[in-house]
Amino acid sequence: MNIQPIAVAMVRVAPFGCGRAEPRRQLYFEAHIDEAREIVEGCRDGSVRGDECTNAERALSRNEAKERSKRFLGDGKAYTPR
């Protein structure tokens, strides 16, 4: 019985067969803010780990910065005194 071909096949399949998907990116979470909030909550309580935590936190920070900027600058129209 030749075990070498089986071992080579297992080595080639093993990295891909674990079923772990690539973490969602920051842009995804920027488009899905509610989902980013859920992930950040999971990161804080320890149920979620990895790169998704970082990406979701960055997306929330960026969203908060945009909201702050919007409140400060207004709707972007020029100010005309009355």
C-alpha contacts under 8 A as a table, 3 or more apart, distances in Angstrom:
res1	aa1	res2	aa2	distance
2	N	5	P	6.92
2	N	6	I	7.92
3	I	6	I	5.41
3	I	7	A	6.29
4	Q	7	A	5.15
4	Q	8	V	6.21
5	P	8	V	5.12
5	P	9	A	6.14
6	I	9	A	5.10
6	I	10	M	6.20
7	A	10	M	5.09
7	A	11	V	6.22
8	V	11	V	5.14
8	V	12	R	6.28
9	A	12	R	5.16
9	A	13	V	6.25
10	M	13	V	5.14
10	M	14	A	5.70
11	V	14	A	5.29
11	V	15	P	7.38
12	R	15	P	6.91
12	R	16	F	7.91
13	V	16	F	5.54
13	V	17	G	5.77
14	A	17	G	5.15
14	A	18	C	6.67
15	P	18	C	6.41
16	F	19	G	6.97
23	P	50	G	7.98
23	P	51	D	6.17
23	P	52	E	5.44
24	R	28	Y	6.32
24	R	29	F	7.45
24	R	52	E	6.06
24	R	55	N	7.45
25	R	28	Y	5.34
25	R	29	F	6.70
25	R	52	E	7.20
25	R	55	N	5.88
25	R	56	A	7.95
26	Q	29	F	5.16
26	Q	30	E	6.15
26	Q	55	N	4.54
26	Q	56	A	6.14
26	Q	58	R	6.68
26	Q	59	A	5.48
27	L	30	E	4.96
27	L	31	A	6.38
27	L	59	A	7.17
28	Y	31	A	5.28
28	Y	32	H	6.26
29	F	32	H	4.72
29	F	33	I	5.62
29	F	35	E	6.82
29	F	36	A	5.28
29	F	55	N	7.23
29	F	56	A	5.72
29	F	59	A	5.72
29	F	60	L	7.88
30	E	33	I	5.61
30	E	36	A	7.67
30	E	56	A	7.93
30	E	59	A	4.97
30	E	60	L	7.14
30	E	62	R	7.81
30	E	63	N	6.90
32	H	35	E	5.48
32	H	36	A	6.42
33	I	36	A	4.89
33	I	37	R	6.28
33	I	59	A	7.50
33	I	60	L	6.88
33	I	63	N	7.91
34	D	37	R	5.14
34	D	38	E	6.46
35	E	38	E	5.06
35	E	39	I	6.29
36	A	39	I	5.10
36	A	40	V	6.17
36	A	56	A	4.80
36	A	57	E	7.25
36	A	59	A	7.20
36	A	60	L	6.82
37	R	40	V	5.14
37	R	41	E	6.21
37	R	56	A	7.30
37	R	60	L	7.30
38	E	41	E	5.14
38	E	42	G	6.26
39	I	42	G	4.96
39	I	43	C	6.12
39	I	48	V	6.80
39	I	52	E	7.42
39	I	53	C	6.49
39	I	56	A	6.57
40	V	43	C	4.90
40	V	44	R	6.24
40	V	53	C	6.00
40	V	56	A	6.30
40	V	57	E	6.30
41	E	44	R	5.14
41	E	45	D	6.40
42	G	45	D	5.25
42	G	46	G	5.92
42	G	47	S	5.01
42	G	48	V	4.98
43	C	46	G	5.04
43	C	47	S	6.07
43	C	48	V	4.71
43	C	49	R	5.92
43	C	53	C	5.92
44	R	47	S	7.83
45	D	48	V	7.83
46	G	49	R	6.84
48	V	53	C	7.14
49	R	52	E	6.99
49	R	53	C	6.14
50	G	53	C	5.85
50	G	54	T	7.38
51	D	54	T	5.24
51	D	55	N	6.19
52	E	55	N	5.00
52	E	56	A	5.86
53	C	56	A	5.28
53	C	57	E	6.08
54	T	57	E	5.19
54	T	58	R	6.13
55	N	58	R	5.20
55	N	59	A	6.18
56	A	59	A	5.07
56	A	60	L	6.20
57	E	60	L	5.12
57	E	61	S	6.17
58	R	61	S	5.04
58	R	62	R	6.12
59	A	62	R	5.12
59	A	63	N	6.08
60	L	63	N	5.01
60	L	64	E	6.09
61	S	64	E	5.15
61	S	65	A	6.18
62	R	65	A	5.04
62	R	66	K	6.21
63	N	66	K	5.09
63	N	67	E	6.23
64	E	67	E	5.06
64	E	68	R	6.11
65	A	68	R	5.05
65	A	69	S	6.06
66	K	69	S	5.06
66	K	70	K	6.06
67	E	70	K	5.00
67	E	71	R	6.20
68	R	71	R	5.14
68	R	72	F	6.14
69	S	72	F	5.06
69	S	73	L	5.82
69	S	74	G	7.80
70	K	73	L	5.29
70	K	74	G	5.22
70	K	75	D	6.53
71	R	74	G	5.34
73	L	76	G	6.40
74	G	77	K	7.44
